Amino acid sequence: MSKVYTGASMSLDGYIAGPGESGFDHLFEWYFNGDVEVPTASDMTFKLSRASADYLTGYISQTGSLVVGRRLFDLVKGWGGRHPLDRTVVVLTHSVPEGWAPADENFVFVTEGIEAAVAKAAEIAGDQVVGVNGGTIARQCLDAGLLDEVWVDLVPVLLGSGTPFFEQLGTAPVLLDGPVSIVPGDRVTHLRYEVRK
Amino acid sequence: MSKVYTGASMSLDGYIAGPGESGFDHLFEWYFNGDVEVPTASDMTFKLSRASADYLTGYISQTGSLVVGRRLFDLVKGWGGRHPLDRTVVVLTHSVPEGWAPADENFVFVTEGIEAAVAKAAEIAGDQVVGVNGGTIARQCLDAGLLDEVWVDLVPVLLGSGTPFFEQLGTAPVLLDGPVSIVPGDRVTHLRYEVRK
């Protein structure tokens, strides 16, 4: 089966969002503080340092599909119809949202839980990697033994509270190996860990 | 005045201790998984990788004094009379513990708050650095604008909950700069950040 990776921008104190959905100006600064333009499938263009651009395009190029939770899907209103990374997104949900078909080219809605969502995403990804979102979805994958790698974009800010990368772990401690790579960027350090199985 | 640094082993999810004071076997593994012996003033000898040994002895050699809280002082029973790093320790406390003089060569008890404790430690440190403990003391220094650098020994483990490096920050977000150095060790990555002022 496809490998399953998760990645997110995280503050040094472990948060992927600050209190009240704050802190994104700091967490995502590295996406927009460089000279290298990386276009997306939306009308947004990343402007990255060379190091971060190479890192990010490397991550994207090996990613065949994505799994996200319904909360994020609703929050971003389905990214206007297509995810910025230009990949099919499997949405884990309790019910298919109104106005959407259960499956089309851009979004597939899975209601049978995280294992079914990842299996569907793996089928779509083929020999590429399944990317899952930080937060609840990554934690569910970790608890289910489905997660292979954690890509942390470590940002030099302390947010104090907010949404942890992995919230309410079912099993802890979880041992990782690595970092297997360290890429220093501008206001970010890209760290890649393997989940020990 | 002396620069003020804090350093601690921290899990990737931001904890310097797991739930119920657990996780130290993982957090401190790098102190004992190498071939390079670094003796301490106690009967403990660190056995470090070459990279971690160079990093740690560099940190120790520039440290002139330490500030810790009363809780840690009690927990380790005053390190049997002398801190393992062989430095005078300023203990921030509400009252001088029974059986101790307010000041001797090894421990100085300060009851007038964090600024007085750091000032006393700076006086002792001279042109060297004041090292303060992670947790409450580091957070108090940060809130008071006294902290210059944060040295994080980032350990590839998720503890899920426990004691954060900086707990209940009074002011957030706190911007850091760096890491100004990255030293990969064995089951640890040493990251050094400056506090932006």
HADDOCK unambig.tbl for C-alpha pairs under 7 A between the chains (distance, minus, plus):
assign (segid A and resid 13 and name CA) (segid B and resid 13 and name CA) 6.94 0.50 0.50
assign (segid A and resid 13 and name CA) (segid B and resid 14 and name CA) 4.81 0.50 0.50
assign (segid A and resid 14 and name CA) (segid B and resid 13 and name CA) 4.80 0.50 0.50
assign (segid A and resid 14 and name CA) (segid B and resid 14 and name CA) 5.14 0.50 0.50
assign (segid A and resid 156 and name CA) (segid B and resid 175 and name CA) 6.41 0.50 0.50
assign (segid A and resid 156 and name CA) (segid B and resid 176 and name CA) 5.00 0.50 0.50
assign (segid A and resid 156 and name CA) (segid B and resid 177 and name CA) 6.13 0.50 0.50
assign (segid A and resid 156 and name CA) (segid B and resid 178 and name CA) 6.63 0.50 0.50
assign (segid A and resid 157 and name CA) (segid B and resid 173 and name CA) 6.57 0.50 0.50
assign (segid A and resid 157 and name CA) (segid B and resid 174 and name CA) 5.57 0.50 0.50
assign (segid A and resid 157 and name CA) (segid B and resid 175 and name CA) 4.60 0.50 0.50
assign (segid A and resid 157 and name CA) (segid B and resid 176 and name CA) 5.47 0.50 0.50
assign (segid A and resid 158 and name CA) (segid B and resid 172 and name CA) 6.75 0.50 0.50
assign (segid A and resid 158 and name CA) (segid B and resid 173 and name CA) 5.47 0.50 0.50
assign (segid A and resid 158 and name CA) (segid B and resid 174 and name CA) 4.98 0.50 0.50
assign (segid A and resid 158 and name CA) (segid B and resid 175 and name CA) 6.55 0.50 0.50
assign (segid A and resid 159 and name CA) (segid B and resid 172 and name CA) 5.55 0.50 0.50
assign (segid A and resid 159 and name CA) (segid B and resid 173 and name CA) 4.61 0.50 0.50
assign (segid A and resid 159 and name CA) (segid B and resid 174 and name CA) 6.67 0.50 0.50
assign (segid A and resid 160 and name CA) (segid B and resid 168 and name CA) 6.36 0.50 0.50
assign (segid A and resid 160 and name CA) (segid B and resid 169 and name CA) 5.58 0.50 0.50
assign (segid A and resid 160 and name CA) (segid B and resid 172 and name CA) 6.03 0.50 0.50
assign (segid A and resid 160 and name CA) (segid B and resid 173 and name CA) 6.86 0.50 0.50
assign (segid A and resid 168 and name CA) (segid B and resid 160 and name CA) 6.35 0.50 0.50
assign (segid A and resid 169 and name CA) (segid B and resid 160 and name CA) 5.58 0.50 0.50
assign (segid A and resid 172 and name CA) (segid B and resid 158 and name CA) 6.73 0.50 0.50
assign (segid A and resid 172 and name CA) (segid B and resid 159 and name CA) 5.55 0.50 0.50
assign (segid A and resid 172 and name CA) (segid B and resid 160 and name CA) 6.03 0.50 0.50
assign (segid A and resid 173 and name CA) (segid B and resid 157 and name CA) 6.57 0.50 0.50
assign (segid A and resid 173 and name CA) (segid B and resid 158 and name CA) 5.47 0.50 0.50
assign (segid A and resid 173 and name CA) (segid B and resid 159 and name CA) 4.60 0.50 0.50
assign (segid A and resid 173 and name CA) (segid B and resid 160 and name CA) 6.86 0.50 0.50
assign (segid A and resid 174 and name CA) (segid B and resid 157 and name CA) 5.57 0.50 0.50
assign (segid A and resid 174 and name CA) (segid B and resid 158 and name CA) 4.99 0.50 0.50
assign (segid A and resid 174 and name CA) (segid B and resid 159 and name CA) 6.68 0.50 0.50
assign (segid A and resid 175 and name CA) (segid B and resid 156 and name CA) 6.42 0.50 0.50
assign (segid A and resid 175 and name CA) (segid B and resid 157 and name CA) 4.59 0.50 0.50
assign (segid A and resid 175 and name CA) (segid B and resid 158 and name CA) 6.56 0.50 0.50
assign (segid A and resid 176 and name CA) (segid B and resid 156 and name CA) 5.01 0.50 0.50
assign (segid A and resid 176 and name CA) (segid B and resid 157 and name CA) 5.46 0.50 0.50
assign (segid A and resid 177 and name CA) (segid B and resid 156 and name CA) 6.14 0.50 0.50
assign (segid A and resid 178 and name CA) (segid B and resid 156 and name CA) 6.62 0.50 0.50
assign (segid A and resid 178 and name CA) (segid B and resid 187 and name CA) 6.96 0.50 0.50
assign (segid A and resid 187 and name CA) (segid B and resid 178 and name CA) 6.98 0.50 0.50
